[in-house]
Amino acid sequence: MKKYITLWIFVALGYQAYPQKFFTTFFGGISNYNGDLNGSNLFLRNSRPAWGLGIMNEINDRMFIRADFTYGKIRGDDKLGDKNKSRNLSFESNIAEFSLAFEYSLFNLYDFKVSPYFYTGAAVFQFKPTTHDKNGNYIILPDYNTEGQGFYKDRKPYKLRQFAIPLGAGLLWAITDNKRIGVVFGYRKAFTDYLDDVSTTYVSATSLSQHYGNGAVAIAWRGDEINGAAYPAEGAVRGNPKSKDSYFFSGLTLRVRLQTKGKRRMGDFGYPIKRKARYDCPAAVW
């Protein structure tokens, strides 16, 4: 997390050359995910608080380049769903993300009060799925290699730093030329299926125990904790490897232009903009 904050500060320092073209941004909302443990109709129940900071470079009235640091938490629990209660797995993970994106506003917010906007780009994020065992002990799931990573076929331990593609949309309201508030929904397409430590099939309990101990077996299958069911046979379905996991940030945003005193606002391709009124008024007739 410290590395991402340091990188964000480094990017932010770039505003000094052209301060009139930059906005600082603040985000507050919720985070969630889509994967093997989210069940159905659990979006709000699994949501957790999220926040973010960023900086935006105004290319012209409707186009921006933005750098953001966003932090949140995701979780999932079979007990809350309706399909895999007998599996009885659960997890939670912090998400720390740094992203660079291009944003396009449908309308010019110097001439209109409200405008939809869209963005996409690239992101790198850090995660670490954890859970608690039946005795309440804190468990870092990747340490247990629950699907035989490291010894079974071609399964390798998954990396806790991954890339994602941000895709988002929102609605902005211009309070003034220099302050804007809005709502946003941001989807992140991840390139890992292990945000929740669940992806493919069970390995045999014997092999898992030989390589990583009985603790790994107890964490890989937890159905015995609620119904006494035996550990599944090797190759039994544990997750869906055909669909990668994804996560979301949604909430409210505030944007504040860095001081523009004594500067002319620049429009398309760097040309000065002639200020237009947001609302047309009838001409004086006397």
Sine and cosine of phi, psi and omega as CSV:
sin_phi,cos_phi,sin_psi,cos_psi,sin_omega,cos_omega
0.00,0.00,-0.65,0.76,-0.01,-1.00
-0.87,0.49,-0.59,0.81,0.01,-1.00
-0.89,0.45,-0.66,0.75,-0.02,-1.00
-0.93,0.38,-0.64,0.77,0.03,-1.00
-0.90,0.43,-0.67,0.75,0.03,-1.00
-0.88,0.48,-0.68,0.73,0.02,-1.00
-0.90,0.44,-0.65,0.76,0.03,-1.00
-0.88,0.47,-0.67,0.74,0.01,-1.00
-0.89,0.46,-0.65,0.76,0.02,-1.00
-0.88,0.48,-0.69,0.73,0.04,-1.00
-0.90,0.43,-0.66,0.75,-0.06,-1.00
-0.89,0.45,-0.52,0.85,-0.02,-1.00
-0.90,0.43,-0.33,0.95,0.01,-1.00
-0.91,0.41,-0.25,0.97,-0.03,-1.00
-0.92,0.40,-0.32,0.95,-0.15,-0.99
-0.88,0.48,-0.50,0.87,-0.04,-1.00
-0.95,0.32,-0.63,0.77,-0.03,-1.00
-0.69,-0.72,0.94,0.34,-0.11,-0.99
-0.88,0.47,-0.48,0.87,-0.06,-1.00
-0.93,0.37,-0.23,0.97,-0.06,-1.00
-0.99,-0.16,0.08,1.00,-0.11,-0.99
-0.89,-0.46,0.60,-0.80,0.17,-0.99
-0.89,-0.46,0.61,-0.79,0.26,-0.96
-1.00,-0.04,0.56,-0.83,-0.07,-1.00
-0.80,-0.61,0.54,-0.84,0.02,-1.00
-0.74,-0.67,0.67,-0.74,-0.03,-1.00
-0.78,-0.63,0.67,-0.74,0.13,-0.99
-0.61,-0.79,0.75,-0.66,-0.05,-1.00
-0.02,-1.00,-0.68,-0.74,-0.05,-1.00
-0.75,-0.66,0.36,-0.93,0.09,-1.00
-0.82,-0.58,0.46,-0.89,0.01,-1.00
-0.37,-0.93,0.05,-1.00,-0.01,-1.00
-0.55,-0.83,0.25,-0.97,0.09,-1.00
-0.81,-0.59,0.86,-0.51,-0.04,-1.00
-0.22,-0.98,-0.48,-0.88,-0.11,-0.99
-0.99,0.14,-0.20,0.98,-0.06,-1.00
-0.87,-0.49,0.25,0.97,-0.06,-1.00
-1.00,-0.04,-0.25,0.97,0.03,-1.00
0.89,0.46,-0.38,-0.93,0.02,-1.00
-0.85,-0.53,0.50,-0.87,0.02,-1.00
0.84,0.54,0.57,0.82,-0.04,-1.00
-0.88,-0.48,0.28,0.96,-0.11,-0.99
-0.86,0.52,-0.81,0.58,-0.05,-1.00
-0.94,0.34,-0.60,0.80,-0.04,-1.00
-0.91,0.42,-0.55,0.84,-0.01,-1.00
-1.00,-0.07,-0.04,1.00,-0.04,-1.00
-0.94,0.34,0.55,-0.84,0.02,-1.00
-0.71,-0.71,0.38,-0.92,-0.03,-1.00
-0.88,0.47,0.53,-0.85,0.05,-1.00
-0.60,-0.80,0.42,-0.91,0.03,-1.00
-0.54,-0.84,0.28,-0.96,0.00,-1.00
-0.34,-0.94,0.37,-0.93,0.08,-1.00
-0.74,-0.67,0.51,-0.86,0.00,-1.00
-0.33,-0.94,0.06,-1.00,0.08,-1.00
-0.64,-0.77,0.62,-0.79,-0.06,-1.00
-0.80,-0.60,0.67,-0.74,0.09,-1.00
-0.97,-0.23,0.85,-0.52,-0.02,-1.00
-0.99,0.13,0.96,-0.28,0.04,-1.00
-0.95,0.30,-0.73,0.68,0.13,-0.99
-0.44,-0.90,-0.24,-0.97,-0.11,-0.99
-0.86,0.50,-0.41,0.91,-0.11,-0.99
-0.80,-0.60,-0.05,1.00,-0.07,-1.00
-0.84,-0.54,0.68,-0.73,-0.06,-1.00
-0.64,-0.77,0.49,-0.87,0.25,-0.97
-0.94,-0.34,0.74,-0.68,-0.10,-1.00
-0.74,-0.67,0.55,-0.83,0.11,-0.99
-0.82,-0.57,0.77,-0.63,-0.10,-0.99
-0.70,-0.71,0.59,-0.81,0.23,-0.97
-0.92,-0.40,0.81,-0.59,-0.04,-1.00
-0.76,-0.65,0.65,-0.76,-0.06,-1.00
-0.74,-0.68,0.73,-0.68,0.02,-1.00
-0.36,-0.93,-0.18,-0.98,0.00,-1.00
-0.67,-0.75,0.61,-0.79,0.08,-1.00
-0.85,-0.53,0.40,-0.92,0.00,-1.00
-0.42,-0.91,0.33,-0.95,0.10,-0.99
-0.40,-0.92,0.50,-0.87,-0.06,-1.00
-0.46,-0.89,0.86,-0.50,0.01,-1.00
-0.85,0.53,-0.53,0.85,-0.05,-1.00
-0.90,0.44,-0.39,0.92,-0.02,-1.00
-1.00,0.00,-0.22,0.97,-0.03,-1.00
-1.00,-0.02,-0.16,-0.99,-0.03,-1.00
-0.82,-0.57,0.05,1.00,-0.08,-1.00
-0.91,-0.41,-0.57,0.82,-0.15,-0.99
-0.82,-0.58,0.60,0.80,0.00,-1.00
-0.85,0.53,-0.60,0.80,-0.06,-1.00
-0.93,0.36,-0.37,0.93,0.05,-1.00
-0.95,0.31,-0.63,0.77,0.16,-0.99
0.89,0.45,0.55,0.83,0.05,-1.00
-1.00,-0.05,0.40,-0.92,0.05,-1.00
-0.43,-0.90,0.34,-0.94,0.04,-1.00
-0.33,-0.94,0.26,-0.97,0.27,-0.96
-0.50,-0.87,0.43,-0.90,-0.04,-1.00
-0.43,-0.90,0.66,-0.75,0.20,-0.98
-0.97,0.26,0.51,-0.86,0.08,-1.00
-0.82,-0.57,0.87,-0.49,0.09,-1.00
-0.90,-0.44,0.88,-0.47,-0.16,-0.99
-0.80,-0.60,0.69,-0.73,0.20,-0.98
-0.89,-0.45,0.77,-0.64,-0.06,-1.00
-0.71,-0.70,0.48,-0.88,0.17,-0.99
-0.85,-0.52,0.75,-0.66,-0.11,-0.99
-0.54,-0.84,0.37,-0.93,0.13,-0.99
-0.97,-0.25,0.72,-0.69,-0.02,-1.00
-0.84,-0.54,0.65,-0.76,0.03,-1.00
-0.80,-0.60,0.81,-0.59,0.04,-1.00
-0.99,-0.14,0.74,-0.68,-0.08,-1.00
-0.91,0.41,-0.60,0.80,0.00,-1.00
-0.85,-0.53,0.37,-0.93,0.04,-1.00
-0.98,0.18,0.91,-0.42,-0.08,-1.00
-0.98,0.21,0.02,1.00,0.16,-0.99
-1.00,0.07,-0.34,0.94,0.00,-1.00
-0.93,-0.37,-0.36,0.93,0.00,-1.00
-0.85,-0.52,0.46,-0.89,-0.04,-1.00
-0.99,0.15,-0.57,0.82,-0.10,-1.00
-0.75,-0.66,0.59,-0.81,0.05,-1.00
-0.45,-0.89,0.67,-0.75,0.21,-0.98
-0.95,0.30,0.40,-0.92,0.09,-1.00
-0.54,-0.84,0.31,-0.95,-0.05,-1.00
-0.66,-0.75,0.48,-0.88,0.04,-1.00
-0.52,-0.86,0.40,-0.91,0.11,-0.99
-0.41,-0.91,0.31,-0.95,-0.02,-1.00
0.05,-1.00,-0.67,-0.74,0.00,-1.00
-0.64,-0.77,0.51,-0.86,-0.04,-1.00
-0.59,-0.81,0.47,-0.88,0.19,-0.98
-0.85,-0.53,0.68,-0.74,-0.04,-1.00
-0.65,-0.76,0.39,-0.92,0.03,-1.00
-0.89,-0.46,0.65,-0.76,0.01,-1.00
-0.57,-0.82,0.26,-0.97,0.06,-1.00
-0.37,-0.93,0.99,-0.13,-0.03,-1.00
-0.93,0.36,0.71,-0.70,0.00,-1.00
-0.72,-0.70,0.21,-0.98,0.09,-1.00
-0.40,-0.92,-0.13,-0.99,0.11,-0.99
-0.79,-0.61,0.67,-0.75,0.02,-1.00
-0.98,0.21,-0.04,-1.00,-0.09,-1.00
-0.91,0.42,-0.28,0.96,0.04,-1.00
-0.99,-0.13,0.06,1.00,0.02,-1.00
1.00,0.03,0.10,0.99,0.00,-1.00
-0.97,0.26,0.63,-0.78,-0.01,-1.00
-0.96,0.29,0.78,-0.63,-0.07,-1.00
-0.83,-0.56,0.80,-0.60,0.14,-0.99
-1.00,-0.03,0.96,-0.29,-0.20,-0.98
-0.86,0.50,-0.69,0.72,-0.03,-1.00
-0.88,0.47,-0.33,0.94,0.05,-1.00
-0.94,0.35,-0.30,0.95,-0.08,-1.00
-0.98,-0.18,-0.14,0.99,0.06,-1.00
0.72,0.70,0.84,0.54,-0.19,-0.98
-0.90,0.44,-0.32,0.95,0.03,-1.00
-0.93,-0.36,0.43,0.90,0.09,-1.00
0.98,0.20,0.35,0.94,0.02,-1.00
-0.86,0.52,0.72,-0.69,0.03,-1.00
0.98,-0.18,-0.27,0.96,0.04,-1.00
-0.61,-0.79,-0.37,0.93,-0.12,-0.99
-0.99,-0.14,0.90,-0.43,0.04,-1.00
0.75,0.66,-0.80,-0.59,-0.06,-1.00
-0.97,-0.23,0.36,0.93,-0.04,-1.00
-0.99,0.14,0.85,-0.52,0.00,-1.00
-0.93,-0.37,0.46,-0.89,0.08,-1.00
-0.82,0.57,0.70,-0.71,-0.04,-1.00
-0.99,0.12,0.52,-0.86,-0.01,-1.00
-0.99,0.12,0.59,-0.80,-0.04,-1.00
-1.00,-0.03,0.02,1.00,0.15,-0.99
-0.87,-0.50,0.83,-0.55,-0.15,-0.99
-0.68,-0.74,0.24,-0.97,0.08,-1.00
-0.99,-0.16,0.43,-0.90,0.06,-1.00
-0.54,-0.84,0.35,-0.94,0.09,-1.00
-0.94,-0.35,0.91,-0.41,0.05,-1.00
-0.99,0.17,0.70,-0.71,0.11,-0.99
-0.71,-0.70,0.84,-0.54,-0.09,-1.00
-0.54,-0.84,0.29,-0.96,0.05,-1.00
-0.53,-0.85,0.44,-0.90,0.00,-1.00
-0.30,-0.95,-0.08,-1.00,0.01,-1.00
-0.72,-0.70,0.80,-0.60,-0.03,-1.00
-0.93,-0.37,0.58,-0.81,0.10,-1.00
-0.85,-0.53,0.81,-0.58,0.01,-1.00
-1.00,0.09,0.96,-0.29,0.10,-0.99
-0.93,0.36,-0.75,0.67,0.14,-0.99
-0.62,-0.78,-0.05,-1.00,0.07,-1.00
-0.89,0.46,-0.40,0.92,-0.13,-0.99
-0.95,-0.32,-0.06,1.00,0.00,-1.00
-0.70,-0.72,0.74,-0.68,-0.02,-1.00
-0.64,-0.76,0.64,-0.77,0.09,-1.00
-0.84,-0.55,0.35,-0.94,-0.02,-1.00
-0.16,-0.99,-0.02,-1.00,0.10,-1.00
-0.87,-0.50,0.49,-0.87,-0.06,-1.00
-0.54,-0.84,0.55,-0.83,0.19,-0.98
-0.81,-0.58,0.84,-0.55,-0.04,-1.00
-0.85,-0.53,0.86,-0.52,0.04,-1.00
-0.99,-0.14,0.64,-0.77,0.04,-1.00
-0.85,-0.52,0.91,-0.42,0.08,-1.00
-1.00,0.09,0.94,-0.35,-0.01,-1.00
-1.00,0.00,0.31,-0.95,0.01,-1.00
-0.92,-0.39,0.48,0.88,0.10,-1.00
-0.72,-0.70,0.47,-0.88,0.07,-1.00
-0.94,-0.33,0.31,0.95,-0.10,-1.00
-0.87,-0.49,0.43,0.90,0.12,-0.99
-0.84,0.55,-0.55,0.83,-0.03,-1.00
-0.96,-0.28,0.12,0.99,-0.02,-1.00
0.92,0.39,0.31,0.95,0.01,-1.00
-0.77,-0.63,0.79,-0.61,-0.03,-1.00
-0.61,-0.79,-0.75,0.66,-0.25,-0.97
-0.76,-0.66,-0.94,-0.35,-0.10,-0.99
-0.87,-0.50,0.26,-0.97,0.07,-1.00
-0.97,0.23,0.61,-0.79,0.22,-0.97
-1.00,-0.07,0.21,-0.98,-0.04,-1.00
-0.92,0.39,0.59,-0.81,0.01,-1.00
-0.88,0.48,-0.58,0.82,-0.01,-1.00
-0.90,0.44,-0.75,0.66,-0.01,-1.00
-0.90,0.43,-0.68,0.74,-0.01,-1.00
-0.89,0.45,-0.65,0.76,0.02,-1.00
-0.92,0.40,-0.65,0.76,0.00,-1.00
-0.89,0.45,-0.60,0.80,-0.07,-1.00
-1.00,0.02,-0.62,0.79,-0.14,-0.99
-0.78,-0.63,0.05,1.00,0.10,-1.00
1.00,-0.05,0.20,-0.98,-0.03,-1.00
-0.92,0.40,-0.42,0.91,0.03,-1.00
-0.88,0.47,-0.60,0.80,0.02,-1.00
-0.91,0.40,-0.62,0.79,0.03,-1.00
-0.90,0.43,-0.67,0.74,-0.03,-1.00
-0.91,0.41,-0.51,0.86,-0.01,-1.00
-1.00,0.07,-0.54,0.84,-0.04,-1.00
-0.93,0.38,-0.57,0.82,0.02,-1.00
-0.74,-0.67,0.86,-0.52,-0.07,-1.00
-0.84,-0.55,0.23,0.97,0.04,-1.00
-0.90,0.43,-0.46,0.89,-0.01,-1.00
-0.91,0.41,-0.31,0.95,-0.02,-1.00
-0.96,0.29,-0.38,0.92,-0.06,-1.00
-0.91,-0.41,-0.43,0.90,-0.03,-1.00
-0.67,-0.74,0.10,0.99,0.03,-1.00
0.94,0.34,0.21,0.98,-0.04,-1.00
-0.91,0.41,0.57,-0.82,-0.01,-1.00
-0.95,0.30,0.41,-0.91,0.06,-1.00
-0.85,0.53,0.71,-0.71,-0.04,-1.00
-0.89,0.46,0.39,-0.92,0.04,-1.00
-0.93,0.37,0.43,-0.90,0.05,-1.00
-0.84,0.54,0.74,-0.68,-0.01,-1.00
1.00,-0.06,-0.15,0.99,0.05,-1.00
-0.91,0.42,0.53,-0.85,-0.07,-1.00
-0.92,0.39,0.78,-0.62,0.11,-0.99
-0.93,-0.38,-0.59,0.81,0.02,-1.00
-0.49,-0.87,-0.13,-0.99,-0.03,-1.00
-0.90,-0.43,0.99,-0.16,-0.05,-1.00
-0.96,0.28,-0.17,0.99,-0.04,-1.00
-0.98,0.21,-0.26,0.97,-0.05,-1.00
-0.81,-0.59,0.88,-0.48,0.03,-1.00
-0.95,0.32,0.39,-0.92,0.04,-1.00
-0.97,0.25,0.29,-0.96,0.08,-1.00
-0.53,-0.85,0.28,-0.96,0.04,-1.00
-0.63,-0.78,0.19,-0.98,-0.16,-0.99
-0.66,-0.75,0.51,-0.86,0.23,-0.97
-0.79,-0.62,0.76,-0.65,0.07,-1.00
-0.59,-0.81,0.55,-0.83,-0.01,-1.00
0.27,-0.96,-0.53,-0.85,-0.07,-1.00
-0.94,-0.33,0.52,-0.85,0.03,-1.00
-0.79,-0.61,0.49,-0.87,0.13,-0.99
-0.76,-0.66,0.74,-0.67,0.02,-1.00
-0.82,-0.57,0.75,-0.67,-0.02,-1.00
-0.77,-0.64,0.82,-0.57,0.01,-1.00
-0.94,0.33,0.68,-0.74,0.13,-0.99
-0.93,0.37,0.45,-0.90,-0.22,-0.97
-0.75,0.67,0.78,-0.63,-0.04,-1.00
-0.92,-0.40,0.21,0.98,-0.10,-1.00
-0.83,0.56,0.80,-0.60,0.05,-1.00
0.99,0.16,0.12,0.99,-0.04,-1.00
-0.89,-0.45,0.52,-0.86,0.10,-0.99
-1.00,-0.08,0.72,-0.70,0.03,-1.00
-0.94,0.35,0.69,-0.73,-0.07,-1.00
-0.98,-0.20,0.59,-0.81,-0.01,-1.00
-0.95,-0.31,-0.57,-0.82,-0.04,-1.00
-0.85,0.53,0.75,-0.66,0.11,-0.99
0.85,0.52,0.45,0.89,0.13,-0.99
1.00,0.09,0.11,0.99,0.01,-1.00
-0.99,0.11,0.62,-0.78,0.03,-1.00
-0.87,0.49,0.55,-0.84,-0.03,-1.00
-0.98,-0.19,0.70,-0.71,0.14,-0.99
-1.00,0.06,0.86,-0.51,-0.10,-1.00
-0.89,0.45,0.75,-0.66,0.08,-1.00
-0.93,-0.37,0.52,-0.85,0.07,-1.00
-0.96,0.27,0.60,-0.80,0.02,-1.00
-0.93,0.37,-0.53,0.85,-0.04,-1.00
-0.83,-0.56,0.75,-0.66,0.04,-1.00
-0.96,0.27,0.68,-0.74,0.02,-1.00
-0.87,-0.50,0.54,-0.84,0.02,-1.00
-0.90,0.43,0.60,-0.80,0.00,-1.00
-0.93,0.37,0.53,-0.85,0.04,-1.00
-0.92,0.39,0.64,-0.77,-0.04,-1.00
-0.88,-0.47,0.21,0.98,0.08,-1.00
-0.67,-0.74,0.00,0.00,0.00,0.00
